[in-house]
Amino acid sequence: MSVETLGWGPLLIVTIMAVVTLATRWGGVFVMSFVPIGQRVRQFIAAMSGSVLVALLAPLAMQGDGGARLALATTAVVMLVLKKPLPAIAAGILAAAAFRQL
């Protein structure tokens, strides 16, 4: 399946992604309402953000260009220093944008 990237295509893609994200978030809240929150569950939830970040960035290390690899390295360094995923992701995006702008 392919979606045209001109005209309404990008809006359709973003809308579908937003609906899937919303359904996933609501579904997660619904499922977690049946799970007692103990120490092990808290540790699992805390580890999830890092594992998702690695799952998204690992393929870039193998197949990405210089900008992607710089973004990966920047994200890893900022994550190790700050231990917060959102600033690390933002720094990686900025590094890739700066590399590609040059």
N, C-alpha and C positions, 0 to 999 in steps of 0.2 A: 504494500500500500504506500502511496506517496501523496503528499499534500503540496499543492502549488504554494510557493513562497512569495508570490505576488498577490496583490488584491486582498481577499478575505482569508487567505491561507494562514498567515501568522496569527491573526485574531482567533481563528478556529483552533489552532494548536495551543495557544495560551489558555483559551477557555477550557479545552479538554484537560489540560494539565491542572488548572485551578479546580475543576470539579473532582478530579481524581485525588488531588491533595486534600481537599475538604472532606471527601468521603473517607479517606484514610485516617485523617485526624479524628473525625467523629466516630468512626468505627473503632479506633484505638481507645478512645474515652469510654465507649460503650463496653468493649471487652474488658478493659481494666476495672470497670465498676464491679466486676465479679471476682477480681483477684485481690486477696488480702495483701496489703502493702507491708511487707516485713523487711528485714535488713538485706536479705539476698535480692529481693525485687528492687530495692533502692540502688544497690550496687549494679545490678543489671541495667537499670535505666540510666545511671550515670555513665556507664561504659558504652552505651548505644551511640551517643553522638560522635565519639571518636572513631568507632568502627564504621559508621556510615561515611564519615569523612575519608577514611582510608579506602573504603570500597569505591568511592567516587573518583579519587585521585590516583589510585594505583594503576589503572589502565593508561593514564597519561604518561606515566613514567616509562612505559614500554613502547607506546605508539605515538606520543605527542611530539610536537616540534620544540624548538628552543624556548618559546614563550610558555608552553605548557610545563616544560621541565623547570623553568625558573619559578613559575607559579607554585609548583609542587614543593620545591626547595624552600621558598619563602613561607609557604603555609606551614611546613614542618617546623621551621625555625621559630616562627611566631607562636605556634602551638606549644612548643617546648618551653618557650620563655614565659608566655602569659597563661598557658593552660586553659585557654578559653577558645572554643571553636569559631565563634562569629568574627572576632578580630582577625583570626588566622585566615579565614576564608576571604575576608575583605582585603587583607594584605596580599594574598595570592592573586586575586582578581586585579588589583592595582599593579602588581608586578608584571603580570601578563600583558595588561594594557600598555604599560610603559615600554615593555620590550617590543611589542608590535607597532608602537607609534614611532619608534626609532628607525 
